[in-house]
Each structure stands twice: as structure tokens, then as C-alpha cells.
Amino acid sequence: MNNYNKLIIITAPSGAGKTSITKYLMKSFPQLTFSVSAATRKLRGDEQNGVDYHFMSTDDFKYKIKHNEFIEWEMVYEGKYYGTLKSEVEKIWLEHKIPILDIDVKGAIHVQQQYPDTSLSLFIQTPSIEELKIRLESRGTETAESLADRVNKATYELSFKDQFNKIITNDELDRSCSEAKAIVSDFINR
């Protein structure tokens, strides 16, 4: 299998470390290109439009849904839409690169179903829900209500972990990154 039309999906409950592992993989493999997701939420901190997300209005997002412009999309939290634009993935393939998608669990399942033979999906989990809660609290960005929502959502998302190609328990980031690197290397060189 050549690298054309391959894609890598990294998914996890919020706080499990998927962004850290994704960044590590990007540094390790020059043939990977980050697939920038679309989102209707507001920019945070030093995020940049087109780099961290393609930020858009809810109306624009719904227009693109109606016109079948997404590989996958979800209303992840009430009123907050996230999705992977077909044009983003196709642009990466045209550059002869492999898109790496850092997306939520439901979206990851949808993408994997559409590309069963050319995708690799990694599910990142924490050793326990208690550990996940500690990580989310340490971010300092959650209210008691949003923390409870994220923990409930994580519990639900964990029920889907067996639908993915590989499960990595992120109990120690360096070890988890090395494990992910070996899996991705095998997939790329297949």
C-alpha cells in the first residue's frame, strides 16, 4: 500500500493527552501533516485561525454540512460544532503527505468507517477516570459543571475504545509517545 490516501486518526476523551502525542508524531514523521479541523467555538489564548482550527460561524458550518463538505462533523458540546473538511484532507493528499486527524471519538469512528483500508486509528486513554479528572482540573479551564460534563462524556467515549485499531494507555507520556511512534512507523511503511 502506498502512502496516497492513507490517514491517521488520533482520538481520546478530553484530557487523555492526544494533542501531546499528535505533536510528538508530527515531529517524528515529516510525511505527516496536521489536518486542521473546523470549529464554531471561539479562539483560545494564542490560537490562530487556519493553524489550530478553521474557525467559522455556526451558520457557515451548517451551510457546509448541508453541502456535504465534511468527512465527519459533530456537535461536540451544546452549540459547538467540530468537523473535518474534505478539502483539508484532499489538500494534504495532493501534497503527497499523510493527514493526521486529532478528533473526537464519534468523528473518529465515522472517518474510520469511510476509510477502513487506508486509515490507522489510535485511541488514547488515561489509566483511570480519576486520573482524567485530575488532568482536567489541573488545566484550570473548567468550571465544576463543565468538568462534570467532560468526565461523563469521557466515560461514554471509553465504551467505544475497542472499535479502534490500537489503544494506548497514556500513563507516562514518553512511553506512550514511543508506543504511538512504533505503531505509526509500521503503518507508514506498510
N, C-alpha and C positions, 0 to 999 in steps of 0.2 A: 504494500500500500504506500503510495507516495504521500507527501505532506499536503497535497492540494485537497482542500475541503475538509481537512482534519480540524477538530476544535477540542479545546479542553474546558471543562466546566468545573469550577470550584464552588461548592456550596456548603452552607453551615448555618446553624442558628446564630443570631447576632451575638457577638462576643466570644465566639469559639476560636477566632484567630485566622479566618480565611483571608483577610486582607494582607496580613503579615506574610502568610505562606505564599499568596499570589505574588507579592512584591519580590520575595526571595526567588521564586521560579522565573520571574521576568529578568532578574539579574543573571540567573544561571543559564538561560537559554535565549540567545539573541534572535532565534527564529520565532519566538512568541511575541505577539503584540496584544496589549490590553484592549479588550473590546469595551469601549465606553458606553455604559448604559444610559438610557433616557430616564429622567425623573421629574416629577412635578413638585418635589419639595424644594424649600429654599436652600441657597448655598450656606455652608457652614464654614466658619473660620476662614482659612486661606484657599478654599476650593476654587477651581476655575471652570467656567463653562467650556465644554468640549474636551476637557482634560480629565476631570473627576467624574463628571456626568454631562450629558446633554440636557441642560435644564430647560424645561418648557412649561407652558401653561397647561392647565387641565384640559382646556378646550383644544389646544394643539395636539395633546396626547390622544384625546378621544377621536379627533379627526384621523390621526394616523392609525388608530385601532380600526376605525370604520373602513379605511382604505388598505387594510391588510399589510401594513408596513412593518409589523413586528414579527420576529420569530417567536417571541414569548412576551407576555406582559402580565402584570398582577396589580391589583390594588392591595399593596402590602399592609398598609395601615389605613384607617379610615380617611378617604380623600387623597391619599398619597399613592400615586402610580409609579411603577418602575417597569422598564422593559428593555429588550434587546432589539434594536433596529436591524432589519435585514440588510439595509445599505451599509451599516457599520461592519458587519461580518463579511459581506461581499467585497468591501474596500480592502480589508485585510487580506483576503484570499488573492485579490488582484496583485497585491504586493508580494505574493508568494510567501506569506507568513502564516502562522497558526494563531487564530484568535484564542485568547484565554478569557473566559467569562467568569466574573465574580458575581454570582447572582443568588437570589433566594431559592429555597428548596422547591417550591411549586414550579417556578420558572425553569429550574434545572431539569426537572422531570419532563417538562414539555420539550425542551431542546433535545434532550437525550432520546425522546421518542421520535423526533424528526430526523435525527442523525444517528441511528443505532449502530451503524457500522464504522463511522468515522469520528465518533466522539469518545472521549475519556472523561468520566465523571468521578470527582473526588468529594467525599462527604467528610467534612472536618467536624469533630465533636470534642467537647470538653470531657474530662474524666467523670464529671457528675453535674447535675443541675445546680447543686450547691456551689460548685466551682464557677459555673457560668454566672450565677447571681453575683458572686464576689467580683468577678471581672467587670460585669456591667456596672456595679456600684462604684468601682474604682475609677471608671471613666469620669464620673461626676456630672454626667449629662442627663441623667434620668430622674424623673420625679418618681414618687412611690407608685403612682398609677402606671406610668409608662414602664417602670421596671417590672411590675406585676404582669403587664401585657406581654412584654418581651419574654419573660420566663414561661408564661403559659404557651406562647407561640413556639418557643424552643422545645417544650415538652411534646407538643403536637408534631413539630418538624422531625424530631428524633424518631418518630414512628415510621418515617419513610426511608431511613438510612440504608436499609437493605436493598433498595431499588437502584443504588449507585454501584459503579464498578469497584471502587475501593473506599474503605472507611479508614480514616486516620484519627487516632485519639491524640489530641494536642495537649499532652500533659507536660511536655517540655519542648519549647519552640524549636530549638536547634535540631533535636531528634526528629520532630515532625517535619521540618523543612527537608532534612536529608531523606526521609522516607518518601515524601512527595517528589523530590528530585529524581530518585531511582525509578519510581513509577512512571513519571513523565518521560524520562530518558528512554525507557523501554517502549513507550507508546510512540514517541517521535521516530525512533529508529526501526520500528516495525515495518 
